[in-house]
């Protein structure tokens, strides 16, 4: 998309559909003044997707968030630093299968 003039990455997010994930990229063309949405279906059994940091450096934070919150493995990344310091990495809070346990308390 960058070669087609969509030089600005606005957002990357993911959606858990239980049987699969969908990774959604929102890119913007400054010259044309328009957005484009790209959706990638990722299997739930082994959620993995290639990094886009080399093309869009702003993707770094979004990819880290998807990795920690959804458990989607981002391949090709050199930075391994976590967003959350005290993260155990065994549960993924934004998955539909997440349950509140002893390590997590719901604040109402």
N, C-alpha and C positions, 0 to 999 in steps of 0.2 A: 504493500500500500504506500510505503514511503516513496517508492520510485514513481508512483502515480500522482504524487503531489500532496499526499496526506502526511505532512511533515511533523505534525503535532499530536502527541498522544495525550488525550484528555483523561482516560480512565481505563482500568482493567478491573473486572470483578468476576465473580463466579456464582453459579446457582447450583444448589444440590437438588436434583430430581429423584433422589434415592437410587434409581437404577443407573444413573449416569450424572456427570457434571457438565455444565456448560460454562466455558470461559468466554467472557464477552469483552471485546476491545472496542473502545470508542476513540476514533482518530478524527483529526480535523485538517482540512485544507485551508490555509490562510488565504491563498490566492483566490480560490473559488468561494470561500466563505461557507463551506458546507461540511457536515459531519458524515461519517460513514461508520456503520456498526458491523463488526465481524464477530461471528459466533462460532466457537469450536466445541464440538461434542467430545467429551473425554470419558472413557469407561470408568465405572465406579470401582471395579475390581482392582485395577492398577492405574490410578489417576496420575498421569504424567504428561507434561507438555514442555516444549522447547522454549527457552528464554527468548525474549525480544529486546533485551537490554542493549545489545550492540547497535540495533537500529533506533531504539527509543530508550535513551538512558533513564528517563522518568519512570520506566517500568519497574525499576529496582524495588521500590517500596511496595508497589502493588503485588509483585510476584512474591515477595517475602510474606505479605499478608495472606495471600492464597495458600502458601505453603504451610503456615502456622495455623490458620483458622479453618481451612478446608482439608488439609493433608494432601494437597495436590503437589506432586514432585515436579520441580522446575529443573530440567536438565540443561547443562551448558552454562550454569552460573558459576562464577568464580568466588563471589562473596558468599560466605556462609553465616554471617552474623545474624542473630535473631532480633526481631523487633521487641519481643517480650523477654526480659532477662530471666525471669523465674519460670520459664516454660518447660514442662516435662516432656512435651512432644508426643505424648501417647493418646491424647484426646483432642478432638478438633471441634471447638465451640460452634462453628457455623454450619456444621453438618446436621442434617435432620435427625441422625441417630444419636446425637449428643445427649447425655443425661447428666443432671446435676448430681455430683457425688460429694464425698467428704472433703475433697480438695477445692471444691467450688461451691460458693454460697450465693443463693439468689438474693439480691437486694431489692426489696419492694418499696 
